[in-house]
């Protein structure tokens, strides 16, 4: 067994799992569907799982020669760590909206670059882009309905990322453009 392939596959799966759980918590917190649970309540998970764990997965992927996955996970890890650290600190709506829109640009870049990762990979990043865009605009305009909608979009993205990780671990079919265990891209 080639350790590099195994490590890359494990790093990618762990990153998808960290992203999925963080997006799910962040999204559900923004929806307001659970009493007494808001987006700021997801900040410890966002800081440590979405921030630190995802950033470490990114660094490991970069070290293993996977520039696309490494860039995605390190960039998203920086986003989640920053968001989790700043949640509830009383930042102005304009600063928070700008922060969200800037990271929406990162998600848009990741969506465009995820062409080889299949529908699931592009879908997660595309939904993340949409969620951050809606949340950023909603924060600027102080329209809470956009924040709730963004929460649902983020939750769906989180479920998709979680499914991708679970499918890779369980050997289930996934629309990732690769086999469940990190094999070569599937033929069209």
C-alpha positions as CSV (number, residue, x, y, z in Angstrom):
1,X,0.0,0.0,0.0
2,X,1.3,3.4,-1.0
3,X,1.5,5.6,2.2
4,X,1.3,8.8,0.2
5,X,-2.0,7.9,-1.4
6,X,-3.4,6.7,1.9
7,X,-2.3,9.8,3.8
8,X,-3.7,12.1,1.0
9,X,-7.0,10.3,1.1
10,X,-7.2,10.4,4.9
11,X,-6.3,14.1,5.0
12,X,-8.9,14.9,2.4
13,X,-11.5,12.8,4.2
14,X,-10.7,14.4,7.6
15,X,-10.9,17.8,6.0
16,X,-14.3,17.1,4.5
17,X,-15.5,15.9,7.9
18,X,-14.2,18.9,9.7
19,X,-15.7,21.3,7.1
20,X,-19.0,19.4,7.1
21,X,-19.5,19.5,10.9
22,X,-18.5,23.1,11.1
23,X,-20.8,24.2,8.3
24,X,-23.6,22.2,9.8
25,X,-23.2,23.8,13.3
26,X,-22.7,27.3,11.8
27,X,-25.7,26.8,9.4
28,X,-28.1,25.5,12.0
29,X,-27.0,28.3,14.4
30,X,-27.9,30.9,11.7
31,X,-31.3,29.4,11.0
32,X,-32.7,29.9,14.5
33,X,-34.4,26.5,14.2
34,X,-33.1,25.3,17.6
35,X,-34.2,27.4,20.6
36,X,-31.5,29.2,22.4
37,X,-28.8,28.2,19.8
38,X,-27.3,31.0,17.6
39,X,-24.5,31.2,15.2
40,X,-22.1,32.4,17.9
41,X,-22.7,29.2,19.8
42,X,-20.9,27.4,17.0
43,X,-17.7,29.5,17.6
44,X,-15.8,27.0,19.7
45,X,-16.4,24.3,17.1
46,X,-15.6,26.7,14.3
47,X,-12.3,27.8,16.0
48,X,-11.0,24.3,16.8
49,X,-12.5,21.9,14.3
50,X,-13.2,24.3,11.4
51,X,-10.1,26.4,12.1
52,X,-7.3,24.5,13.6
53,X,-8.1,20.9,12.3
54,X,-9.0,22.1,8.8
55,X,-5.8,24.3,8.7
56,X,-3.7,21.3,9.8
57,X,-5.3,19.2,7.1
58,X,-4.5,21.9,4.6
59,X,-0.9,22.0,5.6
60,X,-0.6,18.2,5.4
61,X,-2.2,18.2,2.0
62,X,0.2,20.9,0.8
63,X,3.1,18.9,2.3
64,X,1.9,15.9,0.4
65,X,1.8,17.8,-2.9
66,X,-1.9,18.4,-3.2
67,X,-2.0,22.1,-3.8
68,X,-5.8,22.3,-4.5
69,X,-6.9,20.5,-1.4
70,X,-4.2,22.2,0.7
71,X,-5.1,25.6,-0.4
72,X,-8.8,25.0,0.1
73,X,-8.4,23.6,3.6
74,X,-5.8,26.1,4.8
75,X,-7.8,29.0,3.5
76,X,-11.0,27.7,5.0
77,X,-9.2,26.9,8.3
78,X,-8.1,30.5,8.4
79,X,-11.7,31.7,7.8
80,X,-13.2,29.5,10.5
81,X,-10.5,30.3,13.0
82,X,-10.9,34.0,12.5
83,X,-14.7,33.8,12.5
84,X,-14.8,31.6,15.6
85,X,-12.3,33.9,17.5
86,X,-14.3,37.1,16.6
87,X,-17.8,35.8,17.1
88,X,-19.7,37.8,19.7
89,X,-17.0,40.5,20.0
90,X,-19.2,43.4,18.9
91,X,-17.7,44.0,15.5
92,X,-19.7,46.5,13.4
93,X,-22.2,45.1,10.9
94,X,-20.1,46.7,8.1
95,X,-16.9,45.0,9.2
96,X,-18.7,41.6,9.6
97,X,-20.4,41.9,6.2
98,X,-17.1,42.8,4.5
99,X,-15.3,39.8,6.2
100,X,-18.1,37.4,5.0
101,X,-18.0,38.8,1.5
102,X,-14.2,38.6,1.3
103,X,-14.3,34.9,2.3
104,X,-17.2,34.4,-0.1
105,X,-14.6,35.3,-2.8
106,X,-12.4,32.5,-1.5
107,X,-15.3,30.1,-1.7
108,X,-16.0,31.2,-5.3
109,X,-12.4,30.6,-6.2
110,X,-12.6,27.1,-4.6
111,X,-15.8,26.4,-6.5
112,X,-14.1,27.3,-9.8
113,X,-11.0,25.3,-9.0
114,X,-13.0,22.2,-7.9
115,X,-13.9,21.1,-11.4
116,X,-12.0,17.8,-11.2
117,X,-13.5,16.9,-7.8
118,X,-17.0,16.2,-9.2
119,X,-20.4,17.5,-8.4
120,X,-20.1,16.9,-4.6
121,X,-16.9,18.8,-4.2
122,X,-18.0,21.7,-6.4
123,X,-21.4,21.7,-4.7
124,X,-20.1,22.1,-1.2
125,X,-17.9,25.0,-2.2
126,X,-20.7,26.5,-4.3
127,X,-23.2,26.3,-1.5
128,X,-20.6,27.8,0.9
129,X,-20.1,30.7,-1.5
130,X,-23.9,31.2,-1.7
131,X,-24.2,31.0,2.1
132,X,-21.4,33.5,2.7
133,X,-22.7,35.9,0.0
134,X,-26.3,35.9,1.5
135,X,-25.0,36.2,5.0
136,X,-22.6,39.0,4.1
137,X,-25.4,41.0,2.2
138,X,-27.8,40.3,5.0
139,X,-25.3,41.5,7.6
140,X,-24.7,44.7,5.6
141,X,-28.4,45.4,5.0
142,X,-29.4,44.1,8.5
143,X,-31.9,41.7,6.9
144,X,-32.2,38.7,9.3
145,X,-34.2,36.7,6.7
146,X,-31.1,36.5,4.5
147,X,-29.1,35.3,7.5
148,X,-31.6,32.5,8.1
149,X,-31.6,31.5,4.4
150,X,-27.8,31.5,4.4
151,X,-28.0,29.3,7.5
152,X,-30.0,26.7,5.6
153,X,-27.7,26.9,2.6
154,X,-24.7,26.4,4.9
155,X,-26.4,23.5,6.6
156,X,-27.0,21.7,3.3
157,X,-23.4,22.3,2.3
158,X,-22.3,20.8,5.7
159,X,-24.5,17.8,5.1
160,X,-23.0,17.3,1.6
161,X,-19.4,17.6,3.0
162,X,-20.2,15.2,5.8
163,X,-21.7,12.8,3.3
164,X,-18.6,13.0,1.2
165,X,-16.4,12.1,4.2
166,X,-18.7,9.3,5.3
167,X,-18.9,7.9,1.8
168,X,-15.1,7.8,1.6
169,X,-14.8,6.1,4.9
170,X,-17.6,3.6,4.3
171,X,-16.9,2.9,0.7
172,X,-20.3,4.3,-0.4
173,X,-20.8,5.9,-3.8
174,X,-20.1,9.6,-4.0
175,X,-20.2,12.2,-6.7
176,X,-16.7,13.3,-6.0
177,X,-15.1,12.6,-9.4
178,X,-12.9,10.0,-7.6
179,X,-13.5,6.6,-6.3
180,X,-14.6,6.3,-2.6
181,X,-11.1,5.5,-1.5
182,X,-9.2,8.2,-3.4
183,X,-8.6,6.4,-6.7
184,X,-8.2,8.0,-10.0
185,X,-10.9,10.3,-11.3
186,X,-13.9,8.5,-12.7
187,X,-14.4,8.5,-16.5
188,X,-17.2,10.6,-17.8
